[in-house]
Amino acid sequence: MPNLAIVGYGKMGKLIEQLAPEFGFTVALKRDLEPLIAEDFRKIDVAVEFTAPEAVRPNVETIASFGVNLVVGTTGWLAQLEAVKRSVEQNGTGLVWSPNFSVGVNAFFRLVADAARLLAAQPEYGAWAWEIHHAAKKDAPSGTLLKLVEEMRTAGYERQIDVSSNRAGMVPGTHEIGFDSAADTITLRHIARSRESFARGALHAAQWIVGKKGCYQFSDIIFSGARA
């Protein structure tokens, strides 16, 4: 069984530990706020990182320097993506990243892109993007909502998109994209029921990246074959 390291032992880290045996992993290392030491990672095949946005780049640079592949499940760090990719490439390791590791959300990205493409040339349709998450979530808008807006833009929807976020209670996450005209309204919504889908997606990515090199998005793996 390949050895898994969990970096970030909060709620997601504990869920990763619980589900890891289903994916054929032995959890051989758990780190939260402790320093990352090369000797500890000597027999690790892949690390899953769920920490804080400001910790992602130093964590990736350190773990990649140990020659260990990574899955990054933290959100809110994508401004550092190019630097993270360079570190992975320079160290000859592998990385899977995504603003969201839910298979359903990654399908939702594509559905939203298709809707935006169909309505891009229909000026009577305005658009909005909205989300709500639990009160403890730090980034707002979330990386998932920003990715949805990016998918709409890439699909050719160039008009204003009103973006808003709420943080309250214990909501795992709801994302909604809407298009409205005088004639009708189209609403697309994804509702997460628990964190389990994110953990399972991250572990699926960890299975896939063992022994590989390069940087990949989760959606590349589950929908269209691997491409860097």
Residue pairs with C-beta under 8 A, 6 or more apart in sequence:
1 24
1 25
1 26
2 24
2 25
2 26
2 45
2 46
2 210
3 25
3 26
3 28
3 29
3 43
3 44
3 45
4 16
4 20
4 25
4 26
4 27
4 28
4 29
4 44
4 45
4 46
4 47
4 48
4 206
5 27
5 28
5 29
5 30
5 31
5 40
5 41
5 44
5 46
5 47
5 48
5 63
5 68
6 13
6 16
6 17
6 27
6 29
6 30
6 31
6 47
6 48
6 50
7 13
7 31
7 36
7 47
7 48
7 49
7 50
7 51
7 59
7 63
8 31
8 32
8 49
8 50
8 51
8 52
8 55
8 74
9 17
9 30
9 31
9 32
10 32
10 50
11 195
12 50
12 73
12 195
12 198
12 199
13 30
13 32
13 48
13 50
15 195
15 196
15 199
16 27
16 48
16 50
16 199
16 202
16 203
17 27
17 30
19 196
19 199
19 200
19 203
20 26
20 27
20 203
22 203
23 203
23 204
23 206
23 207
24 207
25 203
25 206
25 207
28 43
28 44
29 40
29 41
29 44
29 47
31 40
36 59
36 62
36 63
36 66
38 65
38 66
41 47
41 63
41 66
41 68
42 66
44 66
44 68
45 68
45 69
45 210
45 211
46 68
46 69
46 70
46 71
46 206
46 209
46 210
47 63
47 68
47 69
47 70
47 71
48 70
48 71
48 73
48 202
48 203
48 206
49 56
49 59
49 60
49 63
49 70
49 71
49 72
49 73
49 74
50 73
50 74
50 202
51 59
51 74
52 74
52 138
53 74
53 75
53 76
53 77
53 138
53 139
54 77
55 74
56 72
56 74
56 77
56 80
56 84
57 77
57 80
57 83
57 84
57 87
60 70
60 72
60 84
60 87
60 88
60 95
61 84
61 87
63 70
64 70
64 87
64 88
64 90
64 91
64 93
64 95
65 87
65 91
67 91
67 92
67 93
68 93
69 93
69 94
69 95
69 209
69 210
69 211
69 212
70 88
70 93
70 94
70 95
70 96
70 209
71 95
71 96
71 97
71 101
71 202
71 205
71 206
71 209
72 84
72 95
72 96
72 97
73 98
73 101
73 198
73 202
75 99
75 100
75 139
75 142
75 143
75 144
76 138
76 139
76 142
76 143
77 84
77 143
78 99
78 143
78 146
81 97
84 95
84 97
85 95
85 215
88 94
88 95
88 214
88 215
89 214
89 215
92 213
93 213
94 209
94 211
94 212
94 213
94 214
94 215
94 216
95 209
95 214
95 215
95 216
96 205
96 206
96 208
96 209
96 216
96 217
96 218
96 221
97 215
97 216
97 217
97 218
98 106
98 201
98 205
98 217
98 218
98 219
99 142
99 143
99 144
99 146
99 147
100 106
100 143
100 144
100 147
100 198
100 201
100 218
101 197
101 198
101 199
101 200
101 201
101 202
101 205
101 218
102 192
102 197
102 198
102 201
103 197
103 200
103 201
103 222
104 190
104 192
104 197
105 144
105 175
105 190
105 192
105 197
106 201
106 218
106 219
106 222
106 223
107 223
108 148
108 175
108 188
108 190
109 147
109 148
109 151
109 219
110 151
110 219
110 223
111 188
112 148
112 151
112 152
112 177
112 188
113 151
113 152
113 154
113 155
114 155
115 177
115 179
115 186
115 188
116 127
116 151
116 152
116 155
116 156
116 157
117 155
117 156
117 157
119 125
119 127
119 157
119 179
119 186
120 155
120 156
120 157
120 158
121 156
122 181
123 159
124 181
124 182
124 183
125 179
125 180
125 181
125 186
126 159
126 160
126 162
126 179
126 180
126 181
127 152
127 157
127 159
127 160
127 161
127 162
127 177
127 178
127 179
127 180
128 161
128 162
128 163
128 164
128 176
128 177
128 178
128 180
129 141
129 145
129 148
129 149
129 152
129 161
129 162
129 163
129 164
129 175
129 176
129 177
130 145
130 163
130 164
130 165
130 166
130 175
130 176
130 178
131 141
131 142
131 144
131 145
131 164
131 165
131 166
131 173
131 174
131 175
131 176
132 165
132 166
132 167
132 168
132 171
132 173
132 174
133 140
133 142
133 165
133 166
133 167
133 171
133 172
133 173
133 174
134 167
134 168
134 169
134 170
134 171
134 172
134 173
135 167
135 168
135 169
135 170
137 167
140 165
140 167
141 163
141 164
141 165
142 165
142 173
142 175
144 173
144 175
145 163
145 165
145 175
148 175
148 177
149 161
149 163
152 161
152 177
172 192
172 193
172 194
172 195
173 191
173 192
174 189
174 190
174 191
174 192
175 189
175 190
176 187
176 188
176 189
176 190
177 187
177 188
177 189
178 185
178 186
178 187
178 188
179 185
179 186
180 186
192 198
201 218
204 221
204 222
205 218
205 221
208 221
208 226
209 216
212 226
214 228
215 228
216 226
216 227
216 228
220 226
220 227
